[in-house]
Amino acid sequence: SQLRGFIGGAIGILIGCIGIAPIGGDVRYTFGIWQLQGGIELVSSLIGLFAIPQVLETVKEEKIRIGKITPYKHKKGVLKEVIKYAFKKPYLIIRSALIGIIIGIKPGAGGNIAGIISYNEAVRWSKEPEKFGTGVLEGVLAPDTATGAEVGGSLIPLLALGIPSAPPTAVLIGALLSHPELFKKYGNIVYPFLFGFLIANIVLFFLAIYLPRVSSKLVNIPRYFLIPLIVFLCVVGSYSIRNSIFDVYIMVIIGLIGYLLKKFDITAGPLVLGLILGPIMERALIQSMLLVKSGESIVKVFFGNLISIFLVLLCILALIWPFISKNHSLNSKEGKK
């Protein structure tokens, strides 16, 4: 729900405020621990938020099951058949890709939502909706296209505004400093970066063809082997960032917080966005306050140009849209009755 999203975002902002203030030098929420003065390490936090809760959920199960799947069998001509089918459905591909891009631009939505919306739209526009759920290719093609397009869409706010809209782009923002002159002055960095994503998609295409023969066997690994391996990789990954055992402690603590929040249906996505955007929002707010103190009108600072007005209206629309869509769906159901 929207309320749980706000709660998760607020907790993320509070965690992001730990350390020395960017302007003023105030020390906040460190509790006398000097290692916290530099703030919370981002990658360790992400490892904790996404890996530790899942590990704890698996351990909590009464009986650790051993997964079994049907052996993978490669059939000749399947790839050619799927590609030919995709070219026969251009409207499905374009519609699903546009849905994925739009969802990718919206912060906190994620690929799962893009896939669900694209699947529902595919059912709605299909001439044979009753076939969905039986393994029809349209039901696979639509969500997969949207999920892939969502990744590219999430790069738009990242590179244009410096706003990560998903956890993967939240990691990228740690290496990129987005600003209006990014494409103009540093094109030698940005364009190879974008070209790298194109190459990555080509590589993933071939991996998707040949890798299932090997990766399908991973499901058969007993979980009592898999869980310790995952925990070991989490510890090594957290420690190797700054060669600090303190980052491992942070990973464990943030992971426990994420596990507790999951019990209240508060997902990690809004928390990660709050953790990343908190310091950015704080710096922007302080800059705006300094402009107001220097004699600028507060109305001019926040509504001085069309871009500011557009972004404010976009924020208002994002806040009220869930209520509008909910009322619309209720009215539609009442109309059908």
Secondary structure, 3 states (H helix, E strand, C coil): CHHHHHHHHHHHHHHHCCEECCCCCCEECCCCCHHHHHCCCHHHHHHHHHHHHHHHHHHHCCCCCCCCCCCCCCCCCHHHHHHHHHHHCHHHHHHHHHHHHHHHHCCCCCHHHHHHHHHHHHHHHCCCHHHCCCCCHHHHHHHHHHHHHHHHHHHHHHHHHCCCCCHHHHHHCCCCCCCCCHHHHCHHHHHHHHHHHHHHHHHHHHHHHHCHHHHHHHHHCCHHHHHHHHHHHHHHHHHHHHCCHHHHHHHHHHHHHHHHHHHCCCCHHHHHHHHHHHHHHHHHHHHHHHHHHCCCCHHHHHHCCHHHHHHHHHHHHHHHHHHHHHHHHHHHHHHHC
